[in-house]
Amino acid sequence: MADEQPQAGEPGTVAVTADAKPSKATYVSERAEQARLRITDLGVTYVGHDGRETEAVREVTLDIADKPNVGEIVVFLGPSGCGKSTILKAVAGLLAPTRGEILIDGVPVTGVGRDRGMVFQAYTSFGWLTVRQNVEYGLRLQGLDAKERATRSKKYLEAVGLADFADRYPKDLSGGMKQRVAIARTLINKPKLVLMDEPFGALDPQTRWGMQSLLLDVSRDEDNTILFVTHDVSEAVYLADSIYVMAPRPTKILHRVDVPFFQNRDMALKSSKEFRGVEQKLLDFLYAPAS
């Protein structure tokens, strides 16, 4: 499988091999209006307290197409510390790129916005608010009345299986349940992009698999695009419609792989020949000798 060429992905894209050094955009759509997210020549360099510069992201260019009424999960896969999360934070507007541009539906990202919602690995619930109040927090900031907030929160609490815990406080919840609160609180605001930074990394294997299945259900029911960061190859294959394989820091795109359509995504799938084949392809790409 190591000799196979990377898949081309969306029409108009070119998959880049590890030793290629393109000077122009490569993973881009032929028509600009197709892109929900467009990243062009993104670079991020951190400056430490001692003045030293650390380049985290280098020359990342890609388009993620707008697919109305279709939920989609796009995974950034790479080793820990490679810069995947930095890309996500730049898209979220939490940090400004050193160079390059990020557009959402053609509009430049200049800071945080309601069109994006982020779920972190660390649990971020407000301890003094109930589960329902946590989920409704963004709606309250928008000025929605109590009746509308209650209607919406009921829908999303049911979707993530927490309807019976609506009046509990975060201290009463398990890790997986706290992460469900974070997911519901993000989805209720109906963002165009849901940004997830290794959200299941701290969970035990059984809870993690349950959360992966929940995310697949959510992606089928909600019209948004999910950008998901992980270094877990199995998780990437299980969740993704497409995967960007990232290089070690400073990160750049090595390959794009489109995951085959699996009729049933369940525990049995992970031991299937087809699933294992995609895993092996990704491992070959991740651990290919540097040129």
C-alpha positions in Angstrom: 0.0 0.0 0.0 2.9 2.3 0.5 3.4 2.5 -3.3 -0.2 3.8 -3.9 -0.7 7.4 -4.8 -2.7 9.6 -2.5 -6.3 10.2 -3.6 -7.0 13.4 -5.3 -10.1 14.3 -3.2 -12.4 17.0 -4.4 -12.4 17.9 -8.1 -9.7 20.4 -8.8 -7.4 19.2 -6.0 -3.9 17.7 -6.2 -2.6 15.5 -3.5 1.0 16.4 -2.6 3.6 13.8 -1.8 6.0 14.3 1.1 8.9 15.4 -1.1 6.9 17.8 -3.2 7.5 21.5 -2.7 4.6 23.4 -4.4 4.8 27.1 -4.7 1.1 27.5 -5.4 -2.1 26.4 -3.8 -2.7 22.7 -4.3 -5.7 21.5 -2.3 -8.1 24.1 -3.8 -11.5 24.0 -5.6 -11.7 25.2 -9.2 -14.5 27.6 -8.3 -14.0 30.0 -5.4 -17.7 30.0 -4.5 -17.5 26.3 -3.6 -15.4 26.8 -0.5 -16.9 27.0 2.9 -13.4 27.3 4.3 -10.5 28.5 2.3 -7.0 28.6 3.8 -4.3 30.2 1.7 -0.6 30.0 2.4 -1.2 29.9 6.2 1.9 30.4 8.3 2.1 30.7 12.1 5.3 31.5 14.0 5.4 31.9 17.8 7.8 34.2 19.6 8.8 33.1 23.1 9.5 35.2 26.1 13.2 34.9 25.3 12.6 36.2 21.8 13.1 32.9 20.0 10.9 32.1 17.1 9.2 28.7 16.7 7.5 28.1 13.3 4.4 26.0 14.0 2.7 26.0 10.6 4.2 26.5 7.1 2.5 27.1 3.7 -0.9 25.3 4.4 -3.3 25.9 1.6 -6.6 24.0 1.3 -10.3 24.4 0.5 -13.2 22.6 2.3 -16.2 22.7 0.0 -19.6 24.0 0.9 -22.0 21.0 0.8 -25.5 22.3 1.6 -27.6 20.0 3.8 -24.7 17.5 4.1 -22.9 17.1 7.4 -19.2 16.5 6.9 -16.2 15.6 9.1 -12.7 16.6 8.0 -9.8 15.3 10.1 -6.4 16.8 10.5 -4.2 13.8 11.4 -0.6 14.1 12.6 1.9 13.5 15.4 1.4 15.3 18.7 2.8 18.8 18.7 3.0 19.1 15.0 0.8 22.2 14.7 -2.7 20.8 14.0 -4.2 22.6 16.9 -2.5 25.8 15.8 -4.4 25.6 12.5 -7.7 25.1 14.3 -7.0 28.1 16.6 -6.3 30.3 13.6 -9.6 29.2 12.0 -11.4 29.9 15.2 -9.9 33.4 15.3 -8.1 32.7 18.6 -4.7 33.6 17.2 -3.7 35.7 14.2 -1.6 34.1 11.4 1.9 35.3 10.8 1.1 35.2 7.1 -1.7 33.9 4.8 -5.5 34.2 4.8 -8.5 32.3 6.1 -11.9 32.8 4.6 -15.2 31.4 5.6 -17.8 31.6 2.9 -15.6 34.3 1.3 -15.3 36.4 4.4 -11.9 36.9 6.1 -11.4 35.6 9.6 -10.3 38.5 11.8 -11.3 37.2 15.2 -13.8 34.9 16.9 -17.3 34.7 15.5 -20.7 32.9 15.9 -20.1 31.1 12.6 -17.5 29.0 14.4 -17.8 26.9 17.6 -14.9 25.1 19.3 -14.8 22.1 21.5 -11.5 21.6 23.4 -10.0 18.5 24.9 -10.3 20.0 28.4 -13.8 20.2 29.8 -15.0 23.8 29.7 -18.3 23.8 31.5 -19.1 26.6 34.0 -19.3 24.9 37.3 -21.8 27.3 38.8 -24.4 26.7 36.0 -26.6 23.6 35.5 -26.2 21.5 32.4 -29.2 23.3 30.8 -27.8 26.7 31.7 -24.4 25.8 30.3 -26.0 24.7 27.0 -28.1 27.8 26.8 -25.2 30.2 27.7 -24.6 31.3 24.1 -28.3 31.9 23.4 -28.6 34.0 26.5 -25.7 36.2 25.3 -27.6 36.6 22.0 -30.6 37.9 23.9 -33.0 35.0 23.2 -36.0 34.8 25.6 -36.3 31.9 28.1 -38.9 30.1 26.2 -36.9 29.9 23.0 -33.8 28.9 24.9 -35.6 26.1 26.6 -37.0 24.8 23.4 -33.6 24.7 21.7 -31.8 23.3 24.7 -34.3 20.5 25.1 -33.6 19.4 21.5 -29.8 19.3 21.9 -29.8 17.8 25.4 -31.9 14.9 24.0 -29.6 14.6 21.0 -26.5 14.1 23.3 -28.4 11.9 25.8 -28.4 14.4 28.7 -32.1 15.3 29.0 -32.3 13.5 32.3 -29.3 15.5 33.6 -30.5 19.0 32.6 -30.7 20.3 36.1 -27.5 18.7 37.4 -24.2 20.5 37.8 -20.9 19.6 36.0 -19.5 18.2 39.2 -22.1 15.5 39.1 -21.1 14.3 35.6 -18.5 11.9 34.2 -15.9 13.0 31.7 -17.8 11.8 28.7 -21.0 13.6 29.9 -19.1 16.8 30.4 -17.8 16.6 26.8 -21.4 16.0 25.6 -22.4 19.3 27.4 -19.6 21.1 25.5 -20.8 19.6 22.2 -24.4 20.5 22.8 -23.4 24.0 23.9 -21.5 24.4 20.6 -24.2 22.9 18.3 -27.1 24.9 19.7 -25.6 28.1 18.3 -25.7 26.5 14.8 -22.2 27.4 13.7 -21.1 26.8 10.1 -17.8 25.2 11.4 -17.5 23.1 14.4 -13.8 22.9 15.5 -12.8 20.0 17.7 -9.3 19.8 19.2 -8.8 16.2 20.3 -12.0 16.3 22.3 -12.0 12.6 23.2 -8.3 12.3 24.0 -8.7 12.1 27.8 -11.6 9.6 27.8 -11.4 5.9 28.4 -11.7 3.6 25.3 -15.3 2.7 25.8 -16.5 6.2 26.5 -14.4 7.4 23.6 -16.0 5.0 21.2 -19.5 6.1 22.4 -18.5 9.8 21.8 -17.3 9.0 18.3 -20.6 7.3 17.5 -22.5 10.3 18.9 -20.4 12.7 16.7 -21.3 10.6 13.6 -25.0 10.9 14.5 -24.7 14.6 15.0 -22.9 15.0 11.7 -25.8 13.3 9.9 -28.4 15.5 11.5 -26.8 18.9 11.5 -25.8 21.0 8.4 -22.4 22.0 9.5 -18.8 21.1 8.7 -16.7 19.5 11.5 -13.0 20.0 11.6 -11.5 17.4 14.0 -7.9 17.2 15.2 -6.4 13.9 16.3 -3.2 11.9 16.3 -5.2 8.6 16.6 -5.2 6.8 13.2 -8.2 4.5 14.0 -10.2 7.5 15.2 -9.5 9.4 12.1 -10.6 6.6 9.8 -13.7 5.9 11.8 -14.9 9.5 11.9 -13.7 11.2 8.7 -15.1 11.8 5.3 -11.6 13.1 4.3 -8.3 13.2 6.1 -5.4 15.6 5.8 -2.1 14.0 6.9 0.1 16.6 8.4 3.9 16.7 8.7 5.8 17.2 12.0 6.4 20.8 13.0 6.4 23.1 11.2 3.4 21.4 9.9 2.2 21.3 6.3 -0.1 19.0 4.3 1.6 15.8 3.2 -1.4 14.0 1.7 -5.2 14.1 1.5 -7.0 10.8 1.8 -10.8 10.4 1.1 -12.2 7.7 3.3 -14.4 5.1 1.5 -18.1 5.2 2.3 -18.8 2.6 5.0 -22.5 1.6 5.1 -22.3 0.8 8.8 -19.9 2.5 11.2 -19.8 0.4 14.3 -17.3 -1.5 16.4 -17.2 -4.4 13.9 -16.1 -2.0 11.2 -12.8 -1.4 12.9 -11.7 -5.0 12.4 -12.7 -5.2 8.8 -10.2 -5.6 6.0 -11.2 -2.3 4.3 -10.9 -0.3 7.4 -7.5 -1.8 8.2 -6.4 -1.0 4.7 -7.1 2.7 5.1 -5.4 2.6 8.5 -2.3 1.1 6.9 -2.2 3.7 4.1 -2.3 6.5 6.7 0.5 4.8 8.7 2.6 4.5 5.6 2.1 8.2 4.9 2.8 9.3 8.5 6.0 7.2 8.8 7.4 7.5 5.3 11.1 8.4 5.4 11.8 12.1 5.1 13.2 13.1 1.8 
